[in-house]
Amino acid sequence: MAFNLDAYETVAERLHRAHTDHPDLRIITDLVAVERDDNHRPIQYIVRAQAWLGDVLKAQDYAEEMVGSSNVNRTSALENCTTSAIGRALSAMNYQGSINNKPSRVTKEEMQKVERAEQALKVPNYTPEQINDAQLAIEQVSAITSVEELKLLYTGAQEAGLLTVPVNGKTLQSIISAHKKVLEATK
């Protein structure tokens, strides 16, 4: 999907417009849910944002973010989730942008999330030479008898960009990792 991020309005821009139109606007956010891993570290946040004019709830909406799903979500997933929820609530109050002269509730932040997801799905195109070089390196792994020698192969393959080249459903990186465990177990 090709889109121009500059065509989208940020949540801050929508919030500014809404406050200009409604000086009594209050935005209230609540952390609705936190999913945690086995070590009790957060892995998912769900936030609700409510837009109030005086004592009247005008709109509310929710957002969800996964910790570590992007660079920003490694350190700021909760903040990103809160911003998204606010943008969605403002959209429900008709504080929307427009794309190609059509109303759009989608914010710049949401489209950045789409862009990150698309980038994560892109599969690199490897040349036949890279695939052949990765295959040759994979064939060398089983003959290596020391972790030091294996590290040298790893470093060379990393510099050549061969570690993640798929060969018959496996990568050199995964094969080196498995062989390293075998070598360490036999010490």
Secondary structure as the mmCIF struct_conf table of DSSP 4:
data_model
#
loop_
_struct_conf.conf_type_id
_struct_conf.id
_struct_conf.beg_label_comp_id
_struct_conf.beg_label_asym_id
_struct_conf.beg_label_seq_id
_struct_conf.end_label_comp_id
_struct_conf.end_label_asym_id
_struct_conf.end_label_seq_id
HELX_RH_3T_P HELX_RH_3T_P1 LEU A 5 ALA A 7
BEND BEND1 TYR A 8 TYR A 8
HELX_LH_PP_P HELX_LH_PP_P1 GLU A 9 THR A 10
HELX_RH_AL_P HELX_RH_AL_P1 VAL A 11 ASP A 21
TURN_TY1_P TURN_TY1_P1 PRO A 23 ASP A 24
STRN STRN1 LEU A 25 ARG A 36
TURN_TY1_P TURN_TY1_P2 ASP A 38 ASN A 39
BEND BEND2 HIS A 40 HIS A 40
STRN STRN2 PRO A 42 LEU A 53
TURN_TY1_P TURN_TY1_P3 GLY A 54 ASP A 55
STRN STRN3 VAL A 56 MET A 66
TURN_TY1_P TURN_TY1_P4 VAL A 67 GLY A 68
BEND BEND3 SER A 69 SER A 70
HELX_RH_AL_P HELX_RH_AL_P2 ASN A 71 ALA A 92
TURN_TY1_P TURN_TY1_P5 MET A 93 ASN A 94
STRN STRN4 GLY A 97 ILE A 99
TURN_TY1_P TURN_TY1_P6 ASN A 100 ASN A 101
STRN STRN5 LYS A 102 SER A 104
HELX_RH_AL_P HELX_RH_AL_P3 LYS A 108 LEU A 121
HELX_LH_PP_P HELX_LH_PP_P2 LYS A 122 THR A 127
HELX_RH_AL_P HELX_RH_AL_P4 PRO A 128 VAL A 141
TURN_TY1_P TURN_TY1_P7 SER A 142 ALA A 143
HELX_RH_AL_P HELX_RH_AL_P5 VAL A 147 ALA A 160
TURN_TY1_P TURN_TY1_P8 GLY A 161 GLY A 161
TURN_TY1_P TURN_TY1_P9 LEU A 163 THR A 164
STRN STRN6 PRO A 166 VAL A 167
TURN_TY1_P TURN_TY1_P10 ASN A 168 GLY A 169
STRN STRN7 LYS A 170 THR A 171
HELX_RH_AL_P HELX_RH_AL_P6 LEU A 172 ALA A 185
TURN_TY1_P TURN_TY1_P11 THR A 186 THR A 186
#
